[in-house]
Amino acid sequence: MKAVIISESGGPEVLKLEERPMPVPGFNEVLIKVAAAGVNRPDVFQRKGHYPSPPGVAADIPGLEVSGLVAACGEGVVKWQPGDAVCVLIGGGGYAEYVVAHADVCLSIPAGLSFEEAAGLPETVFTVWHNVFQRGKLKEGETLLVHGGTSGIGTTAIQLARALGSQVYATAGSDEKGAAAEAMGALKCVNYKVSDFFDELQHVGFDVILDMIGGDYMDRNIRLLKEEGRLVFINAVRGNKVQLDIADLMRRRLTVTGSTLRARNNEFKAALAEEIRQIVWPLFESQNVKPIIYRTFPLANAASAHALMEDSDHIGKIVLSVDRDLTN
């Protein structure tokens, strides 16, 4: 099979298309003929040598989410059969024509979505559902602030929170991005390159803040939280060493938490997938929430996809089209 590999740590040019052996599904695993693969910021970190694959996952093939058709089933698989259309969160290896995935983590593609749209769902939806709704415990009627509101994570968080009855605010790096976030349901999106988000939003009071920035955002995030507020980290691109006033945290009963999903075991991911299937998938099927696909590249042009990701000019998801016979 063809696969995009990381030939060495470095810039987008280190991504090379090569021939690799086709993987073989093990117990309760399925082999997927990949139609499309989502491109995500962790793929960029892996390419640069900062985010190694977990044990047992192809170390030099990036890609955390795919859609496609089940090509073969390993022993013990009862949920799927060859020909079923699925999307799935994986630990790596998605930039390839075939990939093996745990059967219980796979999800049917929501009705009405293309393979390319479905490829942009697992990593973002799993991340948002676990961090905003499970760890952050966002409830109907509460307020949510999403930093990076037009990223794949951001567009998903805004739409899901809005669809489930929360008031949503966001930050983004341009007026164009701010308008897009507001069109998706954000009541206000602050252009952080022009205004201080704390000054613009201090009158609101937030129950939950989803942050992928860290660093100097920490103090402002804490001050924006209501009593019993929850600050949830999924990244820290401006630095992971911060100062925290513990007395303030105690006095207002704040919660600071966060998570990464890649290294979590299949049992956890399967339980998360089932909750998403029951609660979130109907929102996509009713079109109350929509995947936002910014641009699709052929698999061989993965380097261009990574360059676009690093420019941060996109709104929504970047996707690789792997098998055009399936995606067309």
NUVOMI-313041 format. One line per 4 residues: for each residue x, y, z of N, C-alpha, C, O. Coordinates in steps of 0.001 Angstrom, whole numbers, plus 500000, padded with zeros to 6 digits. Atoms other than C-alpha are relative to their C-alpha. Layout:
X,Y,Z,X,Y,Z,X,Y,Z,X,Y,Z | ...
//
This chain:
500848,498814,500000,500000,500000,500000,500886,501240,500000,502059,501180,500368 | 499311,498717,499932,501003,503640,499653,499694,500656,501341,498579,500572,501856 | 500153,499293,498730,501564,505656,502814,500920,501205,500006,501997,501178,499410 | 499145,498836,499796,502912,509086,503700,500770,499782,501294,500181,499561,502352
499165,500258,498832,505838,508673,506065,500792,501247,500365,501048,502108,499523 | 499126,498931,499526,507888,511070,508172,501430,499494,499840,501893,498664,500622 | 498665,500517,500303,511349,510551,506693,501036,500414,501041,502010,499697,501273 | 499167,499501,498912,513007,512608,509441,499245,501160,500636,498287,501668,500053
500652,498862,499355,512014,515324,511891,500317,501271,499229,501457,501508,498830 | 499739,498768,500738,511547,518648,510178,498737,500640,499476,497649,500435,500015 | 501092,499269,500604,509347,520803,507982,499101,499110,499171,499319,497900,499107 | 500937,500796,500796,506495,519697,505716,500669,499154,498913,500146,498110,498523
499326,500720,501093,508999,518588,503048,500504,498618,500406,500855,497825,499532 | 499523,501320,499574,510026,515571,505169,498924,498922,499822,499209,497735,499985 | 501063,500978,500261,506660,513916,504399,500186,499423,498594,500205,500159,497607 | 499716,500679,501268,507266,511343,501650,498988,498879,499768,498583,498198,500710
500895,501087,500357,504955,508947,499813,500828,498770,499669,501675,498812,498777 | 499230,501229,500191,506313,505382,500011,499075,498794,499992,497907,498889,500369 | 500700,501274,499918,505224,501764,499652,500294,499360,501351,501444,499302,501784 | 499856,500669,498723,504613,499978,502938,499155,498725,499997,498179,498646,499250
500824,501211,499911,503291,496495,503837,498606,500342,500523,498449,501201,501391 | 501360,499792,499524,499542,496368,504301,499854,499396,501390,500295,498268,501611 | 500170,500553,498654,498621,495925,507979,498982,498869,500009,498138,498767,499119 | 500898,501152,499857,496798,492810,509134,499193,500166,501284,499780,500386,502344
500801,499817,498788,493867,493059,511567,500175,498847,500967,500223,497683,500569 | 499913,500996,498953,494223,491253,514868,498641,499754,500618,497612,500041,500006 | 501258,500314,499324,491599,490159,517379,499184,501272,500236,499699,502263,500754 | 500945,498882,499860,488587,492510,517377,500498,501269,499315,500251,502381,499783
499550,498877,500818,490233,494720,514770,499443,499872,498591,499127,498773,498135 | 500422,499999,501389,489136,495732,511283,501073,500668,499155,501764,501581,499608 | 499149,499353,500989,491188,496580,508219,499116,500941,499197,498099,500524,498641 | 500801,498988,500697,489889,499804,506657,500712,500440,498731,501889,500801,498761
499529,499383,501241,490352,500828,503035,499682,501484,500120,498521,501891,500083 | 500181,498596,499639,490891,504508,503660,499516,500817,498803,500107,500772,497724 | 500492,499061,500999,488841,507001,501670,500606,501380,500213,501018,502040,499259 | 499487,498668,499667,490013,510146,503475,500562,499982,501415,500174,499161,502246
499356,499897,498680,492144,511158,506465,500028,501450,500436,500355,502332,499642 | 499934,498649,499462,491901,514214,508682,501433,500396,500323,502243,499559,500721 | 498700,499426,499639,494939,516463,509192,499807,500824,501259,498904,501658,501325 | 500166,499353,498707,495422,517706,512745,501324,500541,500516,502396,500105,500096
498796,499389,499434,497856,519812,514742,500947,498967,500624,502161,499120,500484 | 499064,501007,499480,499244,516726,516570,500835,499322,498905,501955,498883,499166 | 499218,500564,501106,500323,515398,513150,501231,500870,499730,502318,500364,499451 | 498890,499066,500195,502470,518512,512773,501030,499834,501111,502233,499808,500853
499068,500206,498887,503945,518026,516249,500778,498697,499824,501977,498649,500098 | 499318,501275,500225,504729,514388,515390,501062,500151,498912,502172,499637,499049 | 499037,499792,501095,506417,515444,512142,501247,500736,500478,502347,500493,499983 | 498870,499235,499477,508618,517836,514100,500784,499238,501072,501814,499713,501551
499303,500812,499015,509606,515081,516527,499582,500235,501429,500283,499825,502353 | 500421,499627,498654,507604,516361,519510,498819,499190,500521,498370,499420,501644 | 501207,500718,499565,504705,513893,519682,500075,498553,499511,499423,498193,498531 | 499792,501368,500472,505778,510254,519398,498737,499152,500071,497853,499399,500891
501137,500919,500004,503307,507481,518592,500018,499125,501243,501088,498835,501779 | 500040,500944,498884,502108,505236,521418,500522,498638,499566,500597,498368,498367 | 499487,501332,500350,503505,501677,521575,499013,499239,499124,497801,499296,499335 | 500823,500821,500862,502241,499372,518840,499422,500712,498794,498731,500097,497982
500516,499212,501125,501427,502180,516383,501164,500392,499099,502253,500702,499582 | 498955,499632,500956,503401,502925,513214,500615,501338,500386,499921,502354,500441 | 499350,498814,499450,505967,505448,514417,500203,501099,498976,500329,502266,499346 | 499651,499000,501014,506553,507199,511092,498858,500317,499037,499065,501037,498060
501158,499668,500831,503050,507326,509553,499018,500789,500862,498404,500221,501765 | 500927,499211,499197,500979,510211,510957,498551,499737,499606,498278,498983,498671 | 501420,500107,500327,497191,510466,510953,499205,499373,501115,499396,498199,501432 | 500750,500441,498827,494734,510182,513856,498535,499700,499717,497821,499242,500610
501412,500238,500310,491395,509888,512050,499839,499703,498515,500472,500334,497669 | 500250,500378,501391,490135,508251,508876,498524,499656,499817,497790,499417,500776 | 501273,500592,500395,486986,507300,507037,500272,499057,498848,501270,499197,498141 | 499819,500935,501107,486546,504455,504589,499086,498807,500127,498085,498846,500843
500792,501227,500010,485192,500974,504005,500746,498886,500708,501954,498728,500528 | 499398,501182,499386,485828,497908,506128,500387,499031,498885,499544,498614,498091 | 499504,500909,501036,488002,495676,503930,500094,498567,500502,499922,497628,499725 | 499888,501337,499413,488476,492730,506293,499810,500120,501504,500058,501172,502095
500235,500032,498553,487608,491727,509852,500890,498951,500639,501011,497834,500137 | 499225,500955,499236,489890,490090,512361,499103,499092,500817,497888,499276,500876 | 500750,500929,499157,488863,487280,514644,499287,500750,501122,499848,501678,501703 | 500743,499425,498892,486188,488211,517175,499157,501213,499649,498411,501700,500498
500787,498828,500381,484655,491097,515219,498573,499562,499685,498360,498699,498833 | 501400,500326,500244,480854,490925,515344,499204,501218,499548,498104,501079,499013 | 500746,498760,500254,479856,494562,514847,500031,500423,498546,499114,501098,498079 | 499795,499515,501361,481142,495082,511303,500201,498859,499031,500521,497734,499414
499700,500954,501061,481447,493306,508010,500584,500753,498820,500383,501961,498700 | 499407,499316,501147,483355,494041,504796,498963,500791,499201,497858,500321,498933 | 500890,499119,500739,481827,496926,502891,499337,501070,500845,498809,502039,500300 | 500601,498991,499132,480575,498856,505929,500805,501305,499937,502036,501286,499934
499368,498682,500023,481304,502604,505793,500166,500501,501431,499187,500602,502171 | 499706,499620,498623,482996,503798,508992,500955,501185,500046,501620,501506,499061 | 498930,499063,499672,485075,506557,510520,500502,499626,501387,499776,499012,502169 | 499431,500509,498756,487393,506046,513458,501169,500870,500456,501916,501415,499644
498834,499400,499359,489865,507631,515870,501056,498918,500189,500765,497857,500740 | 498917,500973,499907,493219,505835,515701,501218,500644,500661,501286,501866,500801 | 498802,499488,499350,496579,506172,517411,501042,500529,499051,502002,501170,499480 | 499057,499577,501028,498395,506868,514146,499848,499113,498781,499105,498132,498807
500023,500816,501204,498938,505515,510634,498936,500358,498998,498742,499628,498026 | 501139,499671,500848,496027,507316,508988,500341,500505,498617,499489,500452,497730 | 499620,499500,501321,497965,508812,506057,500423,498817,499126,501580,498728,498715 | 499672,501215,500735,497799,505527,504171,498757,499457,499313,497638,499863,499626
501129,500574,500737,495625,503502,501822,499220,498994,500835,498041,498748,500580 | 500667,500939,499097,494839,500975,504559,500487,500261,501422,501623,500681,501641 | 499625,499860,498603,494826,501122,508325,499190,498997,500811,498069,498646,500444 | 500706,500896,499084,493889,498768,511155,499460,500827,501162,500133,501725,501669
500629,499271,498894,491490,500006,513837,499272,499028,500909,498844,497959,500474 | 500763,500802,499042,489858,498607,516967,498524,500071,499620,497989,501159,499409 | 501374,500056,500504,486359,497484,515998,499036,500812,500853,498108,501420,500320 | 500960,499335,499124,484637,498983,519034,500164,501516,500038,499330,502215,500613
499799,498551,500069,486065,502456,518399,499433,500564,498699,499219,501771,498588 | 500556,499560,501278,484700,502598,514841,498555,500460,500162,497817,499958,501011 | 501365,499498,500036,481507,504512,514145,499492,500005,498568,500252,500282,497640 | 500601,499836,501313,479125,504377,511214,500049,501473,499609,499957,502350,500469
499995,498617,500463,479324,507503,509078,498588,500570,500103,497643,499960,499603 | 501341,499420,499882,476411,509807,509935,499325,500160,498636,499968,500536,497656 | 500748,499917,501252,473708,509765,507269,500138,501381,499385,500026,502398,500070 | 499922,498741,500730,474169,512425,504622,501384,500593,499886,501564,501585,499181
498648,499457,500058,477912,512976,505134,500854,499238,499003,500705,498027,498843 | 499046,500621,500912,480614,512305,502555,501142,499375,500802,501281,499607,502003 | 498823,500573,499338,483748,510307,503321,500946,501108,500461,501533,501012,501539 | 499087,498927,499630,485758,513533,503347,499493,500745,501225,500280,501094,502105
500564,499362,498804,483387,515165,505838,500166,499092,501214,500520,499560,502296 | 499909,500937,498876,483392,512030,508002,501434,499857,500501,501650,499607,501686 | 498598,500114,499583,487210,511928,508033,500402,501113,500946,501366,500973,501699 | 499680,498884,499124,487195,515271,509825,499290,499966,501335,499383,500923,502105
500783,500060,498772,484987,514086,512685,500708,499375,501208,500715,499996,502271 | 499628,500722,498769,486658,511556,515020,500919,500756,500949,500620,500848,502140 | 499047,499365,499086,489632,513487,516392,499385,501219,500670,499572,501430,501869 | 500571,498791,499426,487718,516713,516879,498811,499690,500904,498711,500231,502005
501191,500292,499203,484440,515245,518122,500366,499267,501285,499843,499598,502349 | 499580,500703,498790,486109,512826,520538,500650,500973,500988,500371,500927,502186 | 499305,499041,499140,488317,515633,521877,499018,500963,500657,499081,501196,501864 | 500952,499032,499463,485478,518120,522276,499036,499338,500981,498769,499877,502055
500983,500630,499120,483013,515667,523767,500630,499653,501354,500041,499905,502404 | 499365,500393,498741,485477,514348,526341,500372,501217,500839,500142,501232,502048 | 499456,498886,499224,486964,517697,527323,498962,501042,500377,498966,501519,501511 | 500996,498974,499696,484052,520129,527101,498833,499432,500801,498384,500046,501769
501234,500512,499413,481161,517879,528090,500216,498967,501102,499420,498898,502039 | 499730,500952,498923,482704,515092,530177,500867,500626,501079,500468,500657,502243 | 499108,499412,498996,485631,516802,531907,499522,501399,500419,499536,501731,501604 | 500466,498653,499697,484266,520360,531656,498579,500056,500518,498160,501056,501100
501373,500108,499480,480720,519214,532478,499103,501163,499563,498268,501640,500333 | 500839,498917,500510,479171,521911,530278,498547,499550,499931,498242,498472,499421 | 501426,500326,499946,475405,521970,530780,499193,501032,499215,499665,502133,498933 | 500920,499091,500674,472463,523531,528979,499838,501276,500823,499650,501224,502038
500162,498722,499335,472214,527228,529789,501289,500609,500521,501295,501774,500919 | 498725,499474,499522,475883,527600,530800,500744,500711,498867,500359,500633,497701 | 499209,499245,500963,478507,529767,529086,501348,499313,499764,501984,498816,500693 | 498749,500633,500421,481519,528436,527166,500826,501009,499213,500294,501717,498357
499050,499244,500807,484601,530269,525860,500926,499019,499305,501529,498160,499948 | 499157,500875,500809,486482,528545,523039,501132,500826,499406,500892,501698,498571 | 498851,499377,500653,489987,529729,522212,500314,499228,498716,500156,498008,498661 | 499788,500648,501287,490957,529030,518616,498685,499580,499377,498524,498436,498952
501372,500338,500357,487326,529207,517584,499788,499512,498582,498746,498925,498293 | 500187,500462,501370,487884,528480,513896,500905,498836,499631,500981,498451,498464 | 499279,501260,500234,490192,525496,514274,498990,498873,499843,497794,499077,500049 | 500905,501144,500059,488747,522051,513698,499334,499742,501338,498132,499484,501409
500548,500151,498649,488329,521715,517455,499014,501118,500293,497921,500871,500802 | 500827,498854,499681,486899,525201,517748,498656,499993,499301,497629,500252,499928 | 501265,500004,500731,484285,524892,515015,499069,498917,500525,497852,499100,500560 | 500813,501082,499430,483110,521607,516516,499461,500380,501370,498288,500150,501665
500422,499619,498644,483001,522950,520081,498895,501042,499955,497911,500932,500686 | 501011,498954,500101,481033,526049,519086,498654,499400,499599,497629,499684,500218 | 501260,500540,500512,478439,524079,517134,499342,499035,500981,498129,499091,501187 | 500581,500961,499061,477988,521272,519658,499426,500701,501224,498320,500383,501661
500477,499295,498816,477679,523628,522617,498730,500783,499687,497783,500784,500474 | 501193,499248,500400,475200,525817,520770,498808,499069,499809,497703,499366,500263 | 501094,500939,500265,473143,522812,519635,499429,499403,501274,498254,499036,501320 | 500445,500582,498736,472959,521533,523214,499606,501055,501025,499449,500745,502206
500638,498998,499164,471768,524833,524634,500897,500896,500817,500435,501511,501778 | 499097,499110,499277,474851,526713,525819,500229,501296,499229,500028,501360,498016 | 499597,498744,500620,475908,530298,525159,501503,499939,499773,502263,499626,500690 | 498611,500224,500384,479227,530313,523320,500651,501310,499555,500058,502108,498829
499148,498898,500442,481964,532920,522891,501312,499377,499510,501612,498221,499812 | 498784,500573,500572,485270,532504,521068,501056,501074,499796,500778,502270,499883 | 498932,499119,500459,488616,534003,520129,500542,499437,498698,500504,498228,498466 | 499402,500403,501271,490263,533930,516705,500948,501100,499557,500972,502180,500148
498914,499100,500376,493082,535658,514842,499727,500968,498879,500661,501592,498376 | 500327,499019,501033,491224,537761,512270,498520,500312,500052,497731,499560,500625 | 501420,499655,500063,487955,539535,511654,499228,498998,499155,498076,498687,499460 | 500655,501009,500841,487156,537011,508901,499698,498744,500807,498604,498187,500713
500217,501173,499161,487603,534140,511334,498936,500275,501059,498112,499413,501362 | 501003,499654,499012,485564,535969,513939,498601,499953,499427,497677,499465,500078 | 501312,500034,500645,482687,536390,511507,499559,498564,499759,498380,498242,499905 | 500338,501407,500229,482852,532680,510668,499563,499332,501292,498595,498572,501302
500366,500583,498707,482762,531709,514353,498614,500468,500432,497828,499685,500966 | 501317,499478,499636,479764,533959,514922,498908,499403,499119,497793,499172,499586 | 500977,500638,500885,478006,532472,511888,499689,498576,500443,498603,498064,500173 | 500221,501359,499499,478421,529047,513509,499256,499972,501326,498840,498905,501778
500759,499982,498766,476746,530192,516698,500638,500721,501165,500006,500861,502212 | 499385,499232,498921,479251,532152,518795,499299,501350,500127,499061,502022,499124 | 500642,498707,499785,477580,535189,520351,500958,501147,499722,500545,502219,499279 | 498967,499005,500279,480848,537102,520054,501324,499273,499850,501632,498364,500621
498654,500552,500170,484303,536225,518737,500978,501165,499993,500865,502079,499176 | 499031,498918,499841,487203,538433,519801,501222,499727,499125,501806,498645,499184 | 498756,500067,500762,490047,539070,517360,501140,500324,500964,501363,501484,501309 | 498991,499812,498962,492920,538535,519796,501214,500776,499498,502045,501208,500297
498895,499204,500536,495349,540288,517442,499715,501500,500067,500612,502325,499895 | 500419,498603,499944,493390,543519,517816,499611,500411,501419,499922,501522,501849 | 500529,499673,498677,491789,543361,521291,500417,498949,501019,500672,497799,500660 | 499755,500936,498904,492521,541759,524658,498683,499287,500310,497684,499927,500637
501254,500731,499804,489958,539007,525062,499450,500171,501406,498237,500113,501610 | 500494,499780,498638,489800,539608,528807,499198,501296,500078,498114,501322,500662 | 500707,498726,499967,488815,543248,528335,498650,499898,499296,497669,500495,499740 | 501222,500111,500795,486192,542287,525749,498950,499101,500645,497755,499261,500394
500929,501028,499513,484654,539415,527711,499852,499958,501520,499149,499090,502038 | 500022,500083,498543,485120,540197,531408,498604,500184,500586,498365,499809,501733 | 501363,499802,499508,481437,541151,531716,499164,498730,499938,498074,498680,500508 | 500821,501185,500269,480284,537650,530689,499980,499051,501198,498917,498767,501750
499920,501044,498977,481510,535173,533308,499774,498652,499365,498702,498394,498817 | 500072,501274,500718,482221,531673,532021,499957,498813,500951,500662,498769,501959 | 500042,501263,499270,481291,528266,533351,501129,499083,499562,501719,498380,500383 | 498962,500873,500552,483765,526482,531046,500814,500789,498987,500263,501548,498189
499104,499452,501022,486788,527637,529049,500812,498845,499424,501432,498083,500165 | 499194,501003,500698,488398,525356,526452,501218,500708,499437,501092,501595,498592 | 498776,499281,500357,492021,526393,525998,501030,499071,499386,501313,497996,499915 | 498899,500715,500643,494709,525177,523617,501246,500886,499926,502192,500573,499204
498935,499005,500099,497015,528167,524194,500960,499931,501182,502174,499882,500986 | 499135,500045,498822,498316,528049,527778,500771,501295,500177,500310,502364,499776 | 499121,498846,499838,501135,530397,528716,499311,501176,500657,498703,501038,501719 | 500522,498777,499406,500021,533977,529322,498482,500108,499941,497919,501097,500412
501463,500024,499948,496357,533049,528737,499494,499540,501367,498335,499772,501711 | 500451,500653,498776,496257,531294,532097,499326,500973,500966,498203,500733,501408 | 500535,499070,499010,495725,534281,534377,498682,500600,499530,497741,500719,500315 | 501235,499405,500513,493094,535856,532121,498866,498982,499978,497719,499315,500279
501026,501048,499960,491253,532562,531786,499424,499842,501404,498207,499802,501582 | 500442,500181,498617,491103,532135,535553,499104,501151,500432,498079,500940,501080 | 500790,498843,499586,489807,535659,536040,498655,500074,499290,497736,500723,499788 | 501266,499993,500735,487062,535093,533451,499005,498964,500521,497818,499027,500199
500888,501066,499534,485653,532044,535238,499063,500467,501105,499441,501270,501958 | 500936,499828,498892,482565,532175,537424,500425,499113,501174,501339,498298,501047 | 499840,500982,498936,482485,530472,540791,499594,498626,499477,498643,498504,498705 | 500201,501382,500453,482594,526699,540234,500386,499823,498531,500035,498813,497920
499629,500081,501411,484069,527410,536783,501045,498933,499731,501781,498520,500627 | 499087,501072,500412,486079,524829,534840,500859,500456,498827,500332,500878,497797 | 499043,499688,501057,489201,525516,532761,500596,498692,499506,501179,497935,500282 | 499600,501282,500566,490048,522658,530396,501077,500232,498940,500869,500987,497991
498892,499865,500947,493374,522376,528555,500066,498790,499066,499941,497644,499498 | 499726,501068,500958,493914,520381,525376,501338,500216,499294,501769,499376,498504 | 498670,499729,500532,497235,521986,524422,500536,501215,500748,499832,501811,501563 | 499404,498829,499369,499613,524735,525520,501073,500554,499071,502263,500493,499379
499048,499597,501031,501210,526232,522421,500845,501192,500427,501912,501422,499858 | 499198,498868,499501,502398,529323,524346,500773,499648,501264,501367,500526,501890 | 499216,500430,498853,503953,527285,527132,499169,499311,501063,498039,499715,501338 | 500732,500783,498999,502949,524775,529794,500419,500296,501431,499958,499621,502351
499615,499597,498651,504612,526462,532788,499294,501318,500320,499553,502339,499684 | 500788,498813,499663,502229,528935,534432,499950,500169,501510,500293,499256,502262 | 500211,499738,498582,501533,530551,537797,498506,499962,500296,497685,500359,499469 | 501395,500140,499615,498309,529894,539662,499823,500462,501445,500570,500057,502335
500344,499550,498654,496795,531654,542667,499098,498935,500623,497895,498899,500363 | 500745,501117,499426,495733,528620,544677,498898,500484,500938,497835,499870,501018 | 501019,499479,499088,493862,530713,547229,498748,500417,499222,497626,500187,499674 | 501141,499609,500832,491669,532137,544446,499261,498775,499492,498030,498744,499473
500611,501248,500457,491076,528656,543071,499146,499383,501106,498038,498914,500845 | 500745,500566,498869,489975,527471,546517,498764,500838,500323,497675,500310,500546 | 501076,499096,499595,487859,530527,547266,498806,499910,499037,497652,499939,499466 | 501083,500042,500998,485869,530286,544009,499680,498566,499549,498838,498347,498677
500261,501420,500279,485976,526470,543890,500132,499693,498510,499247,499091,497901 | 499750,500189,501425,487483,526401,540405,500609,498627,499744,501203,498017,500633 | 499391,501253,500437,488544,523310,538497,500892,500280,498790,500461,500901,497818 | 499076,499932,501129,491608,523191,536231,500332,498571,499610,500841,497801,500424
499804,501377,500439,491849,520033,534165,500439,499993,498540,500655,501052,497952 | 499594,500146,501395,492826,518715,530734,500259,498545,499694,500226,497694,500582 | 499759,501394,500366,493584,515587,528801,500653,499903,498639,500638,500854,497857 | 499631,500414,501348,495177,513920,525817,499319,498660,499745,499127,497867,500666
500743,501222,500324,493395,511114,523995,500853,498906,499365,500526,497723,499464 | 499287,500954,500856,496034,509454,521864,500443,498742,500740,500346,497638,500204 | 499454,501139,499267,497500,507217,524545,498960,499259,500844,499288,498257,501478 | 501013,500691,499213,494185,506267,526194,499691,498636,499379,499825,498463,498167
500179,501359,500497,493284,502572,525902,498712,499870,499186,497851,500750,499207 | 501142,500212,500885,490746,501117,523491,498681,499901,500753,497636,500282,500226 | 501229,500097,499209,488236,500417,526258,499431,501390,500272,498225,501611,500158 | 500452,498624,499775,488090,504112,527115,499445,500604,498718,498370,501204,498723
500435,499409,501270,487831,505148,523466,498706,499366,499506,497877,500048,498903 | 501237,500675,500413,485116,502541,522807,498803,500536,500770,497734,500745,500197 | 501088,499440,499195,483010,503861,525691,499681,501421,499550,498515,501812,499505 | 500194,498643,500496,483520,507403,524417,499278,499972,498650,498381,500779,498407
500653,500134,501299,482537,506316,520897,498518,499687,500140,497698,500223,499395 | 501403,500366,499819,479302,504780,522160,499179,501194,500480,498052,501391,500026 | 500724,498818,499533,478306,507948,524014,499818,501005,498866,498760,501620,498735 | 500086,499104,501157,479075,510008,520909,498962,499496,499007,498195,500285,498455
500984,500560,500933,477026,507645,518757,498581,500315,500457,497719,500641,499641 | 501351,499799,499485,474019,508063,521015,499592,501469,500057,498445,501803,499758 | 500360,498607,499735,474177,511807,521717,500391,500947,498874,499618,501837,498519 | 499474,499027,500949,476281,513548,519079,499636,499682,498555,499307,500584,497785
500253,500361,501403,475720,511600,515860,498620,500479,499506,498517,500930,498365 | 501286,499477,500484,471999,512519,515701,500035,501490,499658,499257,501938,498816 | 499894,498580,500307,473019,516203,515681,500591,500215,498616,500213,501158,497922 | 499465,499920,501357,475076,515628,512527,498957,499526,498981,498824,500107,497904
500978,500537,500943,472325,513568,510912,498832,500962,499784,498237,500980,498706 | 501055,498995,500141,469772,516331,511567,500533,501321,499448,499769,502255,499205 | 499305,498815,500512,472328,518906,510306,499940,501189,500959,500138,502332,500546 | 499845,498952,498992,472151,520877,513543,501462,500336,500231,501795,501440,500664
498550,499812,499954,475932,520446,513529,500562,499493,498675,500151,498441,498185 | 499450,500370,501304,477974,520309,510326,501530,500001,500043,502133,500871,500671 | 498542,499949,500119,481586,519391,509585,500393,501177,499101,499792,501393,498048 | 499511,498864,500782,483465,522445,508324,501315,499578,499349,502351,499525,500011
498809,500432,500732,485927,521292,505643,500544,501196,499218,499864,501737,498347 | 499409,498829,500633,488279,524063,504542,500608,499646,498636,500386,500342,497645 | 499358,500384,501265,490294,522237,501884,500393,498537,500064,500717,498006,501126 | 499596,501402,500123,491056,518733,500666,501194,499896,499055,501210,500521,497995
498810,500245,500812,494434,517594,499297,500097,498514,499672,499651,497687,500467 | 499672,501412,500238,495431,514332,497580,501025,499509,501021,501811,500298,501545 | 499057,500574,499036,497390,511984,499841,501435,500385,499678,502209,500700,500582 | 498626,499699,500399,500561,512650,497847,500396,501438,500325,501584,501757,500365
499719,498597,499698,500255,516361,498706,499870,500305,501493,499510,501418,501877 | 500100,499809,498552,500319,515869,502474,500882,501145,500482,500528,501838,501436 | 499114,498902,499593,503228,518317,502716,499306,501345,499838,499456,502225,500686 | 500734,498747,500211,501041,521083,501263,498923,500172,501064,498679,501283,501534
501016,499947,498943,498305,520207,503764,500621,500448,501316,500026,501244,502042 | 499322,499612,498762,500792,520541,506629,500434,501462,499960,500354,502163,500969 | 499609,498591,500122,502078,523874,505300,498800,500904,500246,498927,501933,500910 | 501214,499224,499768,498509,525187,505254,499611,499970,501472,499210,500992,502029
500304,500112,498579,497930,523894,508772,500882,500945,500814,500394,501613,501726 | 499078,499172,499231,501005,525729,510039,499814,501491,499725,500156,502317,500572 | 500291,498598,500289,499991,528982,508305,498849,500520,500852,498735,501724,501081 | 501143,499661,499147,496839,528925,510482,499010,500951,499335,498328,501714,500019
500958,499159,500710,494807,530676,507785,498678,499295,499745,497740,499908,499233 | 501181,500776,500331,492215,527917,507548,498896,500184,501032,499137,500585,502171 | 501176,499996,499135,488723,527801,509013,499378,498617,499916,498801,498264,498887 | 500516,501362,500021,487689,524271,509962,501099,498988,499742,502247,499182,500141
499122,501160,500136,489304,521019,508897,500714,499968,498656,500194,500428,497639 | 499234,500337,501199,491987,520095,506381,499994,498482,499883,500219,497781,500870 | 500199,501436,500199,491525,516628,504861,500841,499516,498825,501042,500237,497848 | 499310,500667,501113,493543,514248,502686,499050,499025,499327,498434,498194,499995
500783,500956,500774,491689,512410,499939,500914,498843,499617,501870,499029,498865 | 499102,501136,500175,493216,508933,499891,499547,499126,498830,500366,498774,497980 | 500544,500816,501091,490949,506890,497568,498906,500802,499307,497785,500889,499810 | 500941,499120,500681,489228,509149,495060,498802,499236,499443,497734,499815,499247
501145,500783,500461,487053,506329,493790,498901,499931,501047,497725,499782,500715 | 500983,500031,498922,485361,506338,497192,499475,501397,500310,498291,501560,500605 | 500416,498665,499591,485295,510086,497846,499232,500734,498917,498464,501644,499230 | 500712,499301,501074,483994,511157,494431,498545,499545,499931,497788,500024,499086
//
